[in-house]
């Protein structure tokens, strides 16, 4: 029984090591998704700055031709300065995330990282019932609690075994120089006379077993709730990506083209054109954020399952 208790404690230690690795892997996955988002946001900011510079040229040409106001060119310059400020913030975030990833990989903080090219493909057809079964079977934290219950059961059995006397029988050779001259026989008996202490230890072992079972049950319910919440968030991010890619972004681009043509013909003011340009940026950011959010939610699900999907 003592050997079984030690084996259960070793299983707990192994589970804690697995849980630590899962946490590290989840952190790396989430950081990479944010790193990718920061890289794409930086690229988008540069494209918007270039677009704003082109709008500024158009405004200046219309002003030189007497068709527009000088205020339009000034507004374009203000918009470009604002975007350049955001680009600085995005660059700073990009470098910070690079340092965080290097730290998680045990590399120098200023070590160079490759530009993130793409995100992991998302698994299709995630069944909540199947995932909950895998959660119960594979989650490292639940594995720790299962080992703790097993150890508590063995500790309880050992406490009840202490009701009975222990016997130790031994044979000892008596050696003189290089010869065995005689043998000695040893008999030892341990009688449990302190019944009050023994009963207290038995009750303690029972309560510890009950506590371990209750702790595992509560943890199972909590992790199941976290899994279902992560699945709901993943579905929401997928829906957001679909809306942004199929409706929001095309509509924003069409609005911008219409506003640009209207401004060049003098039918739309410059404020409307800038607003259309901001709509394109917001739509593209919404698309990028939804894609990164899906990766983060996927990492959370894999953390709960204790394995990659």
DOLO-366272 format. One line per 2 residues: their letters; for each residue x, y, z of N, C-alpha, C. Coordinates in Angstrom, 3 decimals, decimal comma. Layout:
BEGIN
A) X Y Z X Y Z X Y Z | ...
//
This chain:
BEGIN
XX) 0,828 -1,209 0,000 0,000 0,000 0,000 0,863 1,260 0,000 | 1,951 1,227 0,782 2,849 2,389 0,784 3,468 2,603 -0,592
XX) 3,797 1,505 -1,265 4,346 1,614 -2,613 3,300 2,213 -3,573 | 2,053 1,789 -3,431 0,986 2,323 -4,284 0,757 3,810 -4,013
XX) 0,852 4,221 -2,759 0,700 5,637 -2,408 1,811 6,453 -3,048 | 3,048 5,925 -2,972 4,165 6,636 -3,602 3,989 6,709 -5,116
XX) 3,448 5,635 -5,714 3,203 5,645 -7,161 2,156 6,687 -7,521 | 1,115 6,825 -6,702 0,093 7,847 -6,958 0,684 9,244 -6,844
XX) 1,576 9,450 -5,889 2,228 10,755 -5,754 3,121 11,044 -6,962 | 3,771 9,994 -7,483 4,574 10,177 -8,699 3,684 10,547 -9,885
XX) 2,493 9,945 -9,967 1,553 10,290 -11,039 1,098 11,745 -10,917 | 0,916 12,204 -9,700 0,552 13,612 -9,502 1,663 14,536 -9,991
XX) 2,902 14,187 -9,675 4,031 15,002 -10,127 4,113 15,018 -11,656 | 3,895 13,849 -12,269 3,895 13,786 -13,733 2,773 14,630 -14,316
XX) 1,597 14,604 -13,672 0,480 15,429 -14,135 0,774 16,908 -14,016 | 1,458 17,308 -12,941 1,812 18,720 -12,797 2,797 19,151 -13,870
XX) 3,731 18,256 -14,227 4,668 18,575 -15,310 3,919 18,737 -16,634 | 2,974 17,832 -16,906 2,186 17,929 -18,144 1,349 19,198 -18,159
XX) 0,760 19,544 -17,017 -0,063 20,746 -16,941 0,777 21,997 -17,176 | 1,994 22,005 -16,645 2,887 23,151 -16,866 3,236 23,291 -18,340
XX) 3,530 22,166 -18,991 3,857 22,235 -20,421 2,662 22,720 -21,231 | 1,467 22,248 -20,889 0,264 22,686 -21,616 0,073 24,187 -21,460
XX) 0,309 24,706 -20,265 0,186 26,145 -20,044 1,205 26,918 -20,879 | 2,440 26,411 -20,931 3,476 27,074 -21,725 3,101 27,049 -23,211
XX) 2,652 25,883 -23,695 2,280 25,762 -25,106 1,121 26,686 -25,447 | 0,150 26,784 -24,546 -0,993 27,673 -24,788 -0,548 29,122 -24,857
XX) 0,358 29,490 -23,979 0,874 30,858 -23,979 1,606 31,168 -25,284 | 2,393 30,220 -25,763 3,121 30,427 -27,022 2,137 30,572 -28,187
XX) 1,129 29,715 -28,233 0,133 29,783 -29,312 -0,601 31,120 -29,302 | -1,008 31,560 -28,115 -1,730 32,841 -28,012 -0,834 34,011 -28,404
XX) 0,422 33,968 -27,953 1,354 35,036 -28,311 1,602 35,074 -29,815 | 1,679 33,904 -30,445 1,898 33,894 -31,885 0,711 34,506 -32,623
XX) -0,525 34,198 -32,156 -1,701 34,790 -32,788 -1,675 36,310 -32,657 | -1,304 36,805 -31,479 -1,202 38,251 -31,289 -0,062 38,840 -32,114
XX) 1,030 38,082 -32,224 2,181 38,509 -33,031 1,773 38,642 -34,506 | 1,019 37,663 -34,986 0,509 37,709 -36,365 -0,416 38,901 -36,557
XX) -1,317 39,119 -35,593 -2,251 40,243 -35,683 -1,500 41,565 -35,683 | -0,484 41,684 -34,832 0,298 42,913 -34,780 1,025 43,155 -36,097
XX) 1,558 42,078 -36,691 2,250 42,210 -37,977 1,301 42,674 -39,070 | 0,114 42,078 -39,127 -0,865 42,464 -40,145 -1,407 43,874 -39,879
XX) -1,571 44,238 -38,629 -2,047 45,595 -38,309 -1,006 46,629 -38,705 | 0,255 46,300 -38,513 1,330 47,194 -38,926 1,320 47,384 -40,442
XX) 1,151 46,299 -41,159 1,087 46,376 -42,618 -0,126 47,185 -43,073 | -1,265 46,978 -42,393 -2,475 47,723 -42,738 -2,290 49,208 -42,480
XX) -1,659 49,548 -41,367 -1,430 50,961 -41,054 -0,587 51,628 -42,137 | 0,427 50,925 -42,626 1,254 51,493 -43,686 0,450 51,695 -44,974
XX) -0,424 50,739 -45,275 -1,249 50,875 -46,480 -2,221 52,049 -46,345 | -2,780 52,230 -45,162 -3,716 53,338 -44,955 -2,980 54,674 -45,022
XX) -1,757 54,713 -44,512 -0,966 55,950 -44,607 -0,712 56,303 -46,069 | -0,376 55,297 -46,862 -0,150 55,541 -48,296 -1,439 55,982 -48,979
XX) -2,548 55,378 -48,595 -3,832 55,782 -49,176 -4,176 57,209 -48,782 | -3,919 57,555 -47,546 -4,188 58,921 -47,088 -3,294 59,922 -47,813
XX) -2,062 59,519 -48,086 -1,156 60,392 -48,844 -1,710 60,647 -50,263 | -2,293 59,629 -50,858 -2,897 59,796 -52,181 -4,123 60,705 -52,120
XX) -4,907 60,553 -51,063 -6,066 61,434 -50,901 -5,620 62,881 -50,702 | -4,519 63,040 -49,973 -3,984 64,391 -49,776 -3,581 65,018 -51,112
XX) -2,967 64,241 -52,002 -2,595 64,751 -53,321 -3,826 65,145 -54,127 | -4,853 64,322 -54,050 -6,084 64,649 -54,778 -6,680 65,943 -54,250
XX) -6,672 66,099 -52,917 -7,217 67,323 -52,321 -6,403 68,545 -52,735 | -5,085 68,389 -52,790 -4,240 69,513 -53,195 -4,465 69,883 -54,666
XX) -4,647 68,888 -55,526 -4,913 69,156 -56,944 -6,243 69,885 -57,105 | -7,245 69,442 -56,364 -8,552 70,116 -56,471 -8,477 71,542 -55,924
XX) -7,691 71,729 -54,864 -7,544 73,078 -54,316 -6,799 73,985 -55,301 | -5,734 73,427 -55,943 -4,991 74,231 -56,924 -5,844 74,569 -58,133
XX) -6,819 73,712 -58,433 -7,698 73,966 -59,578 -8,897 74,829 -59,208 | -8,991 75,201 -57,929 -10,115 76,019 -57,490 -11,390 75,237 -57,303
XX) -11,277 73,894 -57,225 -12,473 73,059 -57,084 -12,695 72,580 -55,646 | -11,720 72,762 -54,793 -11,846 72,309 -53,416 -11,264 73,313 -52,450
XX) -11,451 73,048 -51,178 -10,962 73,951 -50,137 -9,616 73,470 -49,615 | -8,839 74,434 -49,123 -7,538 74,082 -48,555 -7,702 73,212 -47,319
XX) -8,828 73,366 -46,671 -9,092 72,589 -45,458 -9,072 71,084 -45,731 | -9,447 70,673 -46,965 -9,444 69,243 -47,300 -8,034 68,672 -47,233
XX) -7,058 69,374 -47,779 -5,668 68,915 -47,729 -5,154 68,868 -46,297 | -5,577 69,857 -45,497 -5,153 69,870 -44,092 -5,751 68,689 -43,341
XX) -7,010 68,367 -43,623 -7,639 67,211 -42,989 -6,908 65,920 -43,353 | -6,496 65,809 -44,606 -5,752 64,622 -45,024 -4,423 64,531 -44,292
XX) -3,758 65,653 -44,088 -2,490 65,660 -43,368 -2,686 65,260 -41,905 | -3,764 65,761 -41,297 -4,067 65,389 -39,909 -4,355 63,898 -39,808
XX) -5,111 63,379 -40,769 -5,437 61,951 -40,764 -4,170 61,106 -40,921 | -3,270 61,536 -41,790 -2,026 60,801 -41,997 -1,164 60,847 -40,734
XX) -1,106 61,985 -40,065 -0,328 62,093 -38,824 -0,901 61,178 -37,749 | -2,238 61,107 -37,694 -2,877 60,220 -36,731 -2,512 58,766 -36,999
XX) -2,537 58,376 -38,271 -2,193 57,006 -38,620 -0,724 56,708 -38,353 | 0,138 57,679 -38,562 1,560 57,475 -38,273 1,779 57,265 -36,774
XX) 0,990 57,972 -35,953 1,067 57,762 -34,506 0,625 56,344 -34,146 | -0,448 55,878 -34,776 -0,904 54,513 -34,523 0,116 53,494 -35,009
XX) 0,801 53,813 -36,096 1,832 52,903 -36,598 2,956 52,755 -35,586 | 3,325 53,841 -34,933 4,366 53,783 -33,900 3,932 52,854 -32,767
XX) 2,665 52,998 -32,340 2,157 52,132 -31,269 2,140 50,669 -31,708 | 1,765 50,433 -32,968 1,740 49,065 -33,479 3,141 48,481 -33,565
XX) 4,098 49,291 -33,986 5,486 48,831 -34,041 5,989 48,454 -32,645 | 5,635 49,271 -31,657 6,053 48,983 -30,279 5,444 47,671 -29,794
XX) 4,149 47,472 -30,063 3,489 46,233 -29,665 4,125 45,032 -30,366 | 4,473 45,188 -31,620 5,106 44,117 -32,388 6,431 43,696 -31,746
XX) 7,239 44,673 -31,347 8,521 44,352 -30,712 8,319 43,722 -29,334 | 7,321 44,200 -28,598 7,048 43,609 -27,291 6,636 42,141 -27,408
XX) 5,764 41,844 -28,355 5,319 40,464 -28,541 6,482 39,586 -28,987 | 7,359 40,128 -29,807 8,545 39,378 -30,211 9,402 39,033 -28,993
XX) 9,562 39,981 -28,089 10,343 39,732 -26,874 9,659 38,694 -25,986 | 8,337 38,757 -25,879 7,603 37,787 -25,063 7,756 36,369 -25,626
XX) 7,646 36,242 -26,957 7,787 34,925 -27,570 9,199 34,385 -27,341 | 10,194 35,228 -27,502 11,572 34,794 -27,242 11,743 34,337 -25,800
XX) 11,110 35,043 -24,885 11,204 34,660 -23,471 10,578 33,290 -23,231 | 9,428 33,031 -23,857 8,776 31,738 -23,689 9,594 30,614 -24,316
XX) 10,404 30,953 -25,323 11,246 29,955 -25,989 12,649 29,905 -25,400 | 12,866 30,611 -24,294 14,182 30,637 -23,628 15,261 31,150 -24,562
XX) 14,936 32,206 -25,327 15,894 32,839 -26,231 16,131 34,268 -25,752 | 17,216 34,895 -26,194 17,416 36,309 -25,849 16,243 37,159 -26,331
XX) 15,896 38,170 -25,534 14,732 38,987 -25,851 14,834 39,702 -27,181 | 16,057 40,037 -27,604 16,232 40,761 -28,861 16,564 39,844 -30,029
XX) 16,434 38,526 -29,844 16,696 37,590 -30,946 15,663 37,814 -32,051 | 16,114 37,667 -33,268 15,249 37,961 -34,395 14,259 36,827 -34,624
XX) 13,011 37,196 -34,869 11,974 36,236 -35,208 11,534 36,457 -36,649 | 11,190 35,385 -37,317 10,694 35,501 -38,683 9,312 36,158 -38,685
XX) 8,993 36,808 -39,771 7,669 37,398 -39,914 6,626 36,278 -39,931 | 5,550 36,428 -39,201 4,510 35,395 -39,227 3,835 35,346 -40,597
XX) 3,852 34,200 -41,207 3,329 34,060 -42,568 1,841 33,749 -42,568 | 1,443 32,802 -41,737 0,044 32,377 -41,746 -0,328 31,828 -40,382
XX) -1,607 31,574 -40,219 -2,130 30,980 -38,996 -2,402 29,496 -39,219 | -2,512 28,770 -38,126 -2,821 27,343 -38,236 -4,223 27,151 -38,810
XX) -4,434 26,111 -39,633 -5,803 25,829 -40,097 -6,674 25,403 -38,921 | -7,903 25,848 -38,938 -8,825 25,534 -37,856 -9,500 24,191 -38,105
XX) -9,642 23,364 -37,067 -10,357 22,089 -37,248 -11,832 22,341 -37,506 | -12,422 21,481 -38,286 -13,843 21,620 -38,616 -14,647 20,560 -37,875
XX) -15,896 20,885 -37,638 -16,797 19,909 -37,025 -16,454 19,550 -35,604 | -16,225 20,538 -34,762 -15,926 20,259 -33,353 -17,223 19,886 -32,632
XX) -17,267 18,657 -32,137 -18,460 18,169 -31,451 -18,310 18,388 -29,947 | -19,193 19,176 -29,325 -19,051 19,442 -27,880 -19,065 18,180 -27,028
XX) -19,913 17,208 -27,396 -19,966 15,983 -26,608 -18,659 15,226 -26,644 | -18,100 15,076 -27,833 -16,817 14,382 -27,976 -15,694 15,120 -27,260
XX) -15,712 16,449 -27,355 -14,668 17,237 -26,698 -14,770 17,132 -25,182 | -15,980 17,088 -24,645 -16,136 16,938 -23,202 -15,624 15,584 -22,731
XX) -15,816 14,539 -23,536 -15,280 13,230 -23,178 -13,750 13,252 -23,186 | -13,180 13,911 -24,192 -11,715 14,021 -24,255 -11,189 14,875 -23,105
XX) -11,966 15,858 -22,690 -11,570 16,690 -21,551 -11,433 15,842 -20,299 | -12,434 15,011 -20,024 -12,411 14,175 -18,819 -11,263 13,168 -18,878
XX) -10,979 12,664 -20,088 -9,963 11,619 -20,215 -8,545 12,157 -20,265 | -8,339 13,394 -20,790 -6,998 13,857 -21,106 -6,538 15,083 -20,335
XX) -7,418 15,802 -19,689 -7,007 17,035 -19,033 -5,977 16,758 -17,926 | -4,831 17,433 -17,936 -3,794 17,159 -16,926 -4,251 17,431 -15,499
XX) -5,030 18,495 -15,304 -5,478 18,804 -13,953 -6,398 17,712 -13,405 | -7,281 17,197 -14,270 -8,135 16,090 -13,830 -7,310 14,838 -13,588
XX) -6,242 14,661 -14,381 -5,348 13,534 -14,132 -4,679 13,630 -12,775 | -4,314 14,836 -12,373 -3,718 15,043 -11,046 -4,712 14,672 -9,961
XX) -5,966 15,124 -10,133 -6,984 14,829 -9,120 -7,302 13,341 -9,077 | -7,287 12,676 -10,233 -7,517 11,226 -10,244 -6,414 10,503 -9,474
XX) -5,162 10,909 -9,682 -4,053 10,312 -8,942 -4,162 10,623 -7,453 | -4,646 11,829 -7,129 -4,805 12,180 -5,716 -5,882 11,309 -5,073
XX) -6,960 11,032 -5,790 -8,009 10,149 -5,261 -7,464 8,746 -5,054 | -6,683 8,263 -6,034 -6,100 6,932 -5,914 -5,183 6,855 -4,692
XX) -4,365 7,878 -4,486 -3,505 7,901 -3,308 -4,298 7,973 -2,018 | -5,398 8,744 -2,029 -6,237 8,837 -0,823 -6,909 7,508 -0,523
XX) -7,310 6,780 -1,557 -7,903 5,458 -1,327 -6,890 4,494 -0,701 | -5,681 4,519 -1,208 -4,651 3,637 -0,651 -4,295 4,048 0,776
XX) -4,292 5,360 1,031 -4,013 5,830 2,399 -5,110 5,389 3,353 | -6,358 5,416 2,887 -7,464 4,932 3,722 -7,314 3,439 4,000
XX) -6,987 2,661 2,960 -6,805 1,224 3,154 -5,662 0,943 4,137 | -4,604 1,737 4,026 -3,471 1,549 4,943 -3,879 1,865 6,380
XX) -4,722 2,914 6,539 -5,179 3,260 7,894 -5,997 2,125 8,500 | -6,827 1,462 7,675 -7,622 0,353 8,187 -6,758 -0,889 8,414
XX) -5,699 -1,047 7,633 -4,814 -2,185 7,854 -4,106 -2,079 9,202 | -3,944 -0,852 9,676 -3,258 -0,667 10,959 -4,078 -1,147 12,152
XX) -5,293 -1,679 11,897 -6,067 -2,282 12,976 -5,430 -3,591 13,457 | -4,677 -4,213 12,545 -4,154 -5,546 12,828 -2,671 -5,472 13,193
XX) -2,217 -6,429 13,983 -0,788 -6,441 14,353 0,099 -6,662 13,126 | 1,305 -6,141 13,214 2,315 -6,348 12,183 3,333 -7,361 12,702
XX) 3,748 -8,285 11,833 4,742 -9,286 12,200 5,946 -9,147 11,296 | 7,112 -9,241 11,881 8,362 -9,249 11,118 9,172 -10,443 11,582
XX) 9,525 -11,309 10,631 10,330 -12,492 10,927 11,627 -12,371 10,149 | 12,763 -12,603 10,812 14,048 -12,483 10,149 15,018 -13,569 10,567
XX) 15,904 -13,907 9,650 16,986 -14,855 9,941 18,306 -14,141 9,729 | 19,200 -14,202 10,733 20,456 -13,445 10,694 21,632 -14,407 10,822
XX) 22,542 -14,428 9,833 23,731 -15,296 9,964 24,768 -14,656 10,877 | 25,380 -15,468 11,734 26,457 -15,028 12,603 27,782 -15,451 11,975
XX) 28,546 -14,485 11,448 29,759 -14,791 10,693 30,994 -14,487 11,534 | 31,909 -15,416 11,547 33,213 -15,229 12,172 34,258 -15,359 11,074
XX) 34,960 -14,284 10,826 35,909 -14,204 9,703 35,184 -14,556 8,414 | 35,556 -15,677 7,784 34,922 -16,009 6,511 33,968 -17,182 6,630
XX) 33,549 -17,504 7,897 32,657 -18,643 8,092 31,407 -18,205 8,837 | 30,316 -18,842 8,483 29,064 -18,642 9,204 29,017 -19,677 10,325
XX) 29,128 -19,198 11,563 29,184 -20,093 12,712 27,803 -20,517 13,189 | 26,862 -19,584 13,094 25,521 -19,903 13,609 24,511 -18,963 12,969
XX) 23,281 -19,219 13,295 22,176 -18,388 12,766 21,351 -17,876 13,933 | 20,849 -16,651 13,726 19,933 -16,094 14,705 18,559 -15,875 14,082
XX) 17,541 -16,091 14,858 16,157 -15,904 14,381 15,542 -14,738 15,134 | 14,867 -13,842 14,383 14,266 -12,652 14,998 12,763 -12,668 14,722
XX) 11,999 -12,374 15,736 10,549 -12,252 15,613 10,123 -10,942 16,264 | 9,445 -10,082 15,480 8,988 -8,790 16,005 7,492 -8,670 15,742
XX) 6,762 -8,147 16,735 5,328 -7,982 16,594 4,931 -6,590 17,088 | 4,136 -5,893 16,273 3,665 -4,553 16,612 2,155 -4,634 16,837
XX) 1,705 -4,392 18,051 0,288 -4,501 18,404 -0,306 -3,101 18,521 | -1,368 -2,770 17,747 -1,982 -1,431 17,809 -2,828 -1,270 19,075
XX) -2,232 -0,701 20,094 -2,953 -0,513 21,352 -3,632 0,847 21,461 | -3,134 1,868 20,738 -3,705 3,209 20,830 -4,896 3,312 19,879
XX) -6,035 2,834 20,337 -7,211 2,762 19,474 -7,769 4,152 19,134 | -7,677 5,097 20,060 -8,188 6,442 19,782 -7,432 7,109 18,645
XX) -6,105 6,990 18,688 -5,288 7,557 17,610 -5,596 6,866 16,281 | -5,743 5,547 16,310 -6,017 4,800 15,086 -7,344 5,214 14,464
XX) -8,383 5,359 15,301 -9,687 5,752 14,764 -9,640 7,167 14,184 | -8,884 8,041 14,835 -8,741 9,404 14,306 -8,057 9,398 12,938
XX) -7,036 8,565 12,789 -6,350 8,460 11,510 -7,273 7,878 10,436 | -8,109 6,935 10,814 -9,064 6,375 9,859 -10,071 7,423 9,398
XX) -10,590 8,204 10,369 -11,546 9,264 9,989 -10,882 10,313 9,112 | -9,631 10,641 9,427 -8,908 11,614 8,606 -8,742 11,096 7,172
XX) -8,396 9,815 7,034 -8,214 9,236 5,706 -9,527 9,244 4,923 | -10,642 8,976 5,586 -11,945 9,005 4,918 -12,285 10,420 4,443
XX) -12,061 11,407 5,330 -12,386 12,788 4,948 -11,497 13,277 3,804 | -10,222 12,862 3,828 -9,322 13,260 2,741 -9,773 12,658 1,414
XX) -10,249 11,427 1,448 -10,757 10,795 0,228 -12,010 11,509 -0,271 | -12,910 11,845 0,645 -14,112 12,574 0,249 -13,767 13,946 -0,333
XX) -12,794 14,617 0,281 -12,386 15,939 -0,219 -11,783 15,832 -1,620 | -10,985 14,783 -1,836 -10,380 14,607 -3,159 -11,447 14,352 -4,216
XX) -12,444 13,547 -3,891 -13,526 13,295 -4,841 -14,331 14,546 -5,138 | -14,640 15,325 -4,087 -15,397 16,563 -4,293 -14,596 17,574 -5,108
XX) -13,281 17,617 -4,865 -12,433 18,543 -5,608 -12,405 18,175 -7,092 | -12,322 16,891 -7,385 -12,319 16,482 -8,790 -13,659 16,772 -9,457
XX) -14,734 16,527 -8,752 -16,058 16,794 -9,326 -16,233 18,280 -9,624 | -15,838 19,129 -8,676 -15,957 20,577 -8,890 -15,073 21,025 -10,052
XX) -13,861 20,460 -10,134 -12,960 20,827 -11,218 -13,512 20,381 -12,564 | -14,131 19,199 -12,599 -14,727 18,712 -13,853 -15,814 19,653 -14,335
XX) -16,677 20,108 -13,422 -17,742 21,039 -13,802 -17,165 22,367 -14,278 | -16,136 22,857 -13,582 -15,559 24,155 -13,974 -14,885 24,076 -15,330
XX) -14,107 23,031 -15,548 -13,425 22,889 -16,834 -14,413 22,657 -17,967 | -15,489 21,932 -17,679 -16,517 21,744 -18,698 -17,165 23,066 -19,081
XX) -17,408 23,917 -18,086 -17,955 25,243 -18,389 -16,985 26,077 -19,209 | -15,686 26,013 -18,869 -14,694 26,765 -19,638 -14,614 26,259 -21,080
XX) -14,724 24,942 -21,265 -14,675 24,378 -22,614 -15,863 24,854 -23,440 | -17,048 24,795 -22,871 -18,231 25,241 -23,609 -18,167 26,733 -23,913
XX) -17,629 27,522 -22,977 -17,487 28,958 -23,221 -16,484 29,214 -24,343 | -15,374 28,455 -24,355 -14,378 28,624 -25,417 -14,950 28,235 -26,775
XX) -15,766 27,179 -26,815 -16,408 26,779 -28,068 -17,372 27,854 -28,557 | -18,133 28,452 -27,622 -19,057 29,525 -28,002 -18,294 30,736 -28,536
XX) -17,182 31,071 -27,877 -16,371 32,201 -28,352 -15,748 31,910 -29,714 | -15,354 30,654 -29,946 -14,795 30,283 -31,246 -15,848 30,415 -32,339
XX) -17,068 29,960 -32,059 -18,153 30,105 -33,043 -18,455 31,569 -33,314 | -18,428 32,400 -32,260 -18,692 33,830 -32,443 -17,613 34,472 -33,305
XX) -16,342 34,095 -33,074 -15,262 34,654 -33,882 -15,369 34,207 -35,329 | -15,780 32,962 -35,561 -15,973 32,479 -36,931 -17,085 33,261 -37,627
XX) -18,175 33,496 -36,912 -19,277 34,255 -37,500 -18,852 35,683 -37,808 | -18,086 36,276 -36,887 -17,595 37,640 -37,111 -16,695 37,703 -38,336
XX) -15,807 36,696 -38,485 -14,931 36,665 -39,663 -15,746 36,557 -40,950 | -16,769 35,714 -40,931 -17,587 35,539 -42,121 -18,310 36,828 -42,489
XX) -18,864 37,508 -41,484 -19,566 38,759 -41,752 -18,608 39,821 -42,278 | -17,426 39,895 -41,645 -16,458 40,917 -42,052 -15,939 40,670 -43,460
XX) -15,704 39,391 -43,820 -15,113 39,092 -45,123 -16,118 39,119 -46,264 | -17,359 38,720 -45,994 -18,350 38,610 -47,070 -19,276 39,810 -47,182
XX) -19,394 40,587 -46,106 -20,348 41,704 -46,155 -19,715 43,037 -45,789 | -19,086 43,086 -44,615 -18,611 44,376 -44,108 -17,510 44,958 -44,986
XX) -16,477 44,167 -45,288 -15,351 44,675 -46,075 -15,750 45,019 -47,510 | -16,476 44,158 -48,226 -16,900 44,553 -49,576 -17,770 45,809 -49,590
XX) -18,645 45,942 -48,610 -19,485 47,134 -48,547 -18,653 48,383 -48,294 | -17,647 48,257 -47,399 -16,792 49,408 -47,101 -15,978 49,816 -48,328
XX) -15,459 48,827 -49,061 -14,692 49,143 -50,265 -15,568 49,800 -51,324 | -16,789 49,319 -51,476 -17,709 49,924 -52,445 -18,067 51,346 -52,035
XX) -18,255 51,551 -50,736 -18,565 52,901 -50,250 -17,409 53,855 -50,511 | -16,173 53,367 -50,305 -15,014 54,225 -50,533 -14,880 54,599 -52,010
XX) -15,042 53,611 -52,886 -14,951 53,903 -54,322 -16,005 54,912 -54,744 | -17,213 54,758 -54,229 -18,281 55,696 -54,561 -17,977 57,086 -54,016
XX) -17,457 57,155 -52,774 -17,137 58,449 -52,170 -15,985 59,130 -52,911 | -14,988 58,336 -53,346 -13,857 58,908 -54,080 -14,307 59,489 -55,417
XX) -15,158 58,748 -56,123 -15,678 59,258 -57,392 -16,530 60,493 -57,164 | -17,326 60,477 -56,115 -18,168 61,635 -55,818 -17,356 62,856 -55,434
XX) -16,257 62,660 -54,705 -15,413 63,796 -54,318 -14,713 64,387 -55,540 | -14,229 63,509 -56,416 -13,562 64,014 -57,618 -14,522 64,784 -58,511
XX) -15,802 64,448 -58,450 -16,803 65,158 -59,253 -17,453 66,314 -58,504 | -17,014 66,527 -57,248 -17,564 67,635 -56,475 -18,927 67,371 -55,875
XX) -19,348 66,104 -55,824 -20,673 65,780 -55,284 -20,614 65,339 -53,821 | -19,417 65,044 -53,336 -19,245 64,572 -51,955 -18,130 65,373 -51,311
XX) -18,322 65,760 -50,035 -17,267 66,516 -49,368 -16,157 65,580 -48,885 | -15,030 66,191 -48,474 -13,846 65,413 -48,113 -14,055 64,632 -46,813
XX) -14,877 65,148 -45,921 -15,142 64,445 -44,664 -15,806 63,093 -44,928 | -16,714 63,066 -45,913 -17,368 61,803 -46,271 -16,347 60,812 -46,831
XX) -15,406 61,307 -47,625 -14,372 60,448 -48,188 -13,476 59,868 -47,093 | -13,085 60,691 -46,123 -12,256 60,203 -45,018 -13,015 59,167 -44,184
XX) -14,288 59,415 -43,983 -15,091 58,471 -43,221 -15,174 57,120 -43,937 | -15,296 57,131 -45,253 -15,323 55,895 -46,029 -13,981 55,166 -45,931
XX) -12,902 55,939 -45,928 -11,583 55,333 -45,796 -11,417 54,672 -44,418 | -11,963 55,319 -43,373 -11,894 54,737 -42,026 -12,718 53,457 -41,942
XX) -13,833 53,408 -42,672 -14,660 52,205 -42,659 -13,905 51,013 -43,232 | -13,120 51,242 -44,276 -12,312 50,153 -44,833 -11,311 49,656 -43,791
XX) -10,641 50,578 -43,132 -9,651 50,194 -42,128 -10,312 49,420 -40,992 | -11,451 49,896 -40,508 -12,138 49,218 -39,414 -12,602 47,822 -39,830
XX) -13,060 47,686 -41,067 -13,519 46,379 -41,539 -12,355 45,396 -41,635 | -11,225 45,843 -42,142 -10,069 44,962 -42,253 -9,523 44,599 -40,881
XX) -9,545 45,561 -39,958 -9,108 45,254 -38,593 -10,039 44,241 -37,934 | -11,342 44,397 -38,163 -12,302 43,453 -37,595 -12,059 42,049 -38,131
XX) -11,728 41,947 -39,412 -11,436 40,646 -40,008 -10,181 40,036 -39,390 | -9,125 40,827 -39,254 -7,873 40,329 -38,681 -8,057 39,913 -37,221
XX) -8,778 40,728 -36,468 -8,983 40,413 -35,055 -9,818 39,150 -34,883 | -10,794 38,953 -35,746 -11,608 37,736 -35,666 -10,764 36,505 -35,953
XX) -9,865 36,599 -36,931 -8,994 35,469 -37,251 -8,031 35,163 -36,100 | -7,458 36,207 -35,507 -6,561 35,991 -34,370 -7,323 35,456 -33,164
XX) -8,548 35,943 -32,959 -9,358 35,478 -31,832 -9,663 33,991 -31,953 | -9,887 33,519 -33,166 -10,145 32,090 -33,352 -8,937 31,257 -32,931
XX) -7,747 31,736 -33,240 -6,540 31,010 -32,850 -6,373 30,973 -31,332 | -6,698 32,082 -30,680 -6,584 32,137 -29,221 -7,592 31,205 -28,576
XX) -8,831 31,194 -29,109 -9,864 30,296 -28,570 -9,475 28,840 -28,803 | -8,906 28,548 -29,964 -8,455 27,185 -30,243 -7,371 26,770 -29,252
XX) -6,448 27,680 -28,950 -5,398 27,379 -27,972 -5,998 27,100 -26,591 | -7,043 27,835 -26,226 -7,705 27,601 -24,943 -8,357 26,217 -24,908
XX) -8,992 25,830 -26,012 -9,627 24,510 -26,071 -8,572 23,419 -25,956 | -7,461 23,588 -26,663 -6,391 22,592 -26,599 -5,773 22,537 -25,210
XX) -5,710 23,664 -24,516 -5,214 23,656 -23,135 -6,113 22,801 -22,253 | -7,414 22,926 -22,424 -8,357 22,166 -21,613 -8,302 20,674 -21,946
XX) -8,099 20,360 -23,224 -8,037 18,961 -23,623 -6,696 18,315 -23,290 | -5,667 19,149 -23,153 -4,330 18,623 -22,886 -3,645 18,052 -24,102
XX) -4,157 18,358 -25,310 -3,565 17,862 -26,543 -3,995 18,753 -27,701 | -3,270 18,676 -28,816 -3,602 19,471 -30,000 -4,759 18,839 -30,743
X) -5,506 19,676 -31,420 -6,616 19,191 -32,235 -6,147 19,020 -33,693
//
